[in-house]
Amino acid sequence: QVQLVESGGGLLQPGGSLTLSCRASVRIASRNDMGWYRRVPSKEREWVALVTIGRNTTYVDSVKGRFTIYRDNAKNTVYLQMNSLKPEDAAVYYCNFYPPLDRYWGQGTQVTVSS
C-alpha cells in the first residue's frame, strides 16, 4: 500500500523559511515524477512544484524564485524548501505523484504565515 506522509509545517512570520518533507512508503527513485500541491479553504487544490525522475523542476509562477523542490531517492523523500514566505502561501500542503492520483492524497501539513 502506497502512503505519502507530509511533515514540517508550522507557523511562520512573513519572510520566514520552512522545509516540508514527504516520505513515500515505496521506492520512488526511478518510477515517479513527484509534486507538491496546496489548498486553502474554499479553493481548489493547486499544483505548486514538480520534480521529475531526472530531477528537472518546474514551479507555479507565484512561488518561482522562492520555493525549491528536490528529492532524495535513497530516503524515498521529496522536499519543498520555502523561502520568503508570504501570507498568501498559507495553506495545507500535500505531496503526490505528478500527475496526482486521488487515492494517494495524505493528510497534508499546515503552513500558516502570519505576523
C-alpha positions in Angstrom: 0.0 0.0 0.0 1.4 3.3 -1.1 1.5 6.1 1.5 2.7 9.6 1.2 3.3 11.3 4.6 3.9 15.1 4.7 5.5 16.8 7.6 7.3 20.0 8.5 4.5 22.6 8.5 4.2 25.3 11.1 3.5 28.9 11.9 5.8 31.4 10.3 6.1 35.2 10.1 6.2 36.7 6.6 9.6 36.5 5.2 10.4 33.3 7.0 11.6 29.9 5.7 10.4 26.4 6.1 11.2 23.0 4.6 8.5 20.4 4.1 9.1 16.7 3.8 7.2 14.0 2.1 8.1 10.4 2.8 6.9 7.7 0.5 6.3 4.1 1.6 7.6 2.8 -1.7 10.6 3.4 -3.8 10.2 6.4 -5.9 13.7 6.7 -7.3 13.2 5.6 -10.9 9.5 5.4 -11.0 7.7 8.7 -10.4 7.6 12.3 -11.0 6.6 13.9 -7.8 4.8 17.1 -7.0 3.8 19.4 -4.1 0.3 20.9 -4.0 -1.6 23.2 -1.7 -5.1 24.1 -0.8 -6.7 26.9 1.1 -10.3 26.8 2.4 -12.9 27.4 -0.3 -10.4 27.0 -3.1 -9.4 24.1 -5.3 -6.1 22.4 -4.6 -3.4 23.8 -6.8 -0.2 22.4 -8.0 2.9 24.2 -6.7 6.0 22.4 -7.8 7.2 19.3 -9.7 10.5 17.3 -9.7 10.9 14.8 -12.4 12.7 11.4 -12.3 15.5 13.3 -13.9 15.4 16.0 -11.2 14.1 18.7 -13.5 12.0 21.1 -11.6 9.0 23.3 -12.5 7.1 25.8 -10.4 3.8 27.7 -10.4 4.6 31.3 -11.2 3.7 32.6 -7.7 6.5 30.7 -6.0 9.2 30.9 -8.6 12.5 32.1 -7.1 11.2 31.4 -3.5 10.5 27.7 -3.4 12.8 24.8 -4.2 11.6 21.2 -4.7 14.1 18.4 -4.5 14.2 14.7 -3.9 16.4 12.2 -2.0 15.7 8.9 -3.7 17.7 7.0 -1.1 15.3 8.1 1.5 12.2 8.0 -0.7 11.6 11.6 0.3 10.7 14.7 -1.5 11.2 18.1 0.0 9.9 21.6 -0.5 12.1 24.4 0.7 10.1 27.6 1.1 11.8 30.9 1.5 10.5 34.5 1.7 7.1 33.2 2.8 4.1 35.4 2.1 0.7 35.4 3.8 -0.8 34.0 0.5 1.4 31.0 0.9 -0.6 29.8 3.9 -2.3 26.6 3.1 -2.3 22.9 3.7 0.5 21.4 1.6 0.3 17.9 0.1 2.6 15.8 -1.9 1.5 13.3 -4.6 2.8 11.8 -7.7 2.7 14.0 -10.8 0.1 14.0 -12.2 -1.6 13.3 -8.9 -3.5 10.2 -8.1 -6.6 10.7 -6.0 -6.1 7.6 -3.8 -2.8 8.8 -2.6 -3.7 12.2 -1.1 -2.5 12.2 2.5 -3.4 14.5 5.4 -1.1 17.2 4.3 0.8 19.6 6.5 -0.4 23.0 7.6 1.6 26.1 6.8 0.5 29.3 8.4 2.1 32.7 7.6 1.1 35.5 9.8 2.6 38.4 11.7 
